[in-house]
């Protein structure tokens, strides 16, 4: 298992979903380290539901490691910051740098419009 402070941009983790009692896959977009708070993970939520036109479908070649089991979609409007290791159950896989950058660009576009 990857330690909380070793997670990097592009990693997909199973984390605490701020919108429900169950966990979900999340893509790590940033890992800032703050003097008084340590590492925080800036993430976007991932879903198997692709009903929203702004969701970004993940294809098998988007993964650096093994693909997630089901067709998955990044939700660029659903940001969550995780503050401690208790909010991360395990590391699942990673995305290639190009796709991670594409997701980050979409998040910025989405929140700046």
N, C-alpha and C positions, 0 to 999 in steps of 0.2 A: 504494500500500500504506500502511496505517495504521501509524505507529510504535508500538512497544511501550508507551511512556509516554503515548501519546495514546488508548489503548483505554479504553473506558468501560463501565460497567454496562449490560448489555443487548446488548453486541456478541457475535457468534458468530465464533469464530476456528477455524482449523485448527491444532491444537497437538499437542505431544508427549503421547502417551498413557502415563501412568505404569504401566499394566498390560500393555503390549505394545510391540513394536518399531515399530509403525506409528502414524501419527497418527490423529486423529479430531476431529470438531467438538466445541467446548466453548463453553458459555455463560458469559460473564464476569458474576459477581455482585458483585464488589468489587475495588477497585483501591487498596488502602492503600499509602501511601508511608512508608517507614521511614528514619530518619536515616542508618543505617549500611548499609542494604541497597537503598535505592531503592524503586521500584514493584514490587509483587508482584500477580499476578492470582489472585484466588480464583475458581475455575471449577467448574462441574458438567459431567459428561460427557453427550454426546448420542449416541443410538444409533438405528439404523433398526429395531432389534428391539423390539417392544412387548410382550414376553412377561411382564413383571413388572407386577402390579396397581398398584404404587406409581409406575410411570413416568407422565410427563405428556406426552400427545400434543400436538405442535405443529400448529396449524391454519394455513392460508394467511393468515388475517387476524391471526395473532399476530405476523407479521413487519412490521417497519418498512420493510425493503428487500425484495428478492426472496426468496421462500421457498427453503429447501434443496431439492435435486432430488428426494429421496425423502421419504415420510412419516417424520418423525423424532420421537423421544421423549427427553425430559430424564430423567436418572436422578438423582433428588434425594439418593440415598445415596452417590453417587460424586463426592466432592469432590477437586479437585486444585489445588495452588498452583503457579503457574508463576513462576519467579524471574528469567528473562532473555529477551531477544529471540530467542535461539537456540531457545527452546521454542515459538515461534509462527511458523508458516510464512506465514500470510496471514489477512486479515480476510475473512469470508464474507458476512455480513449482520448485521442487528440485530433484536431483538424490540421490540415496543412496550412502553412503561413498565409498563402494567397487567399484561401477561403476565409480565414479568421479576419484578415484585413478587409475583405469584402463585407463581412458582417459588421465590423466596426464602422465602416463608411456608411452602411445603411442605417445603423443606430444613430449616428451623428446627423444624417439627413432627416431621419424620422423626427428626432427631438428638436431640430433647429427650424423646422418648417412652421 
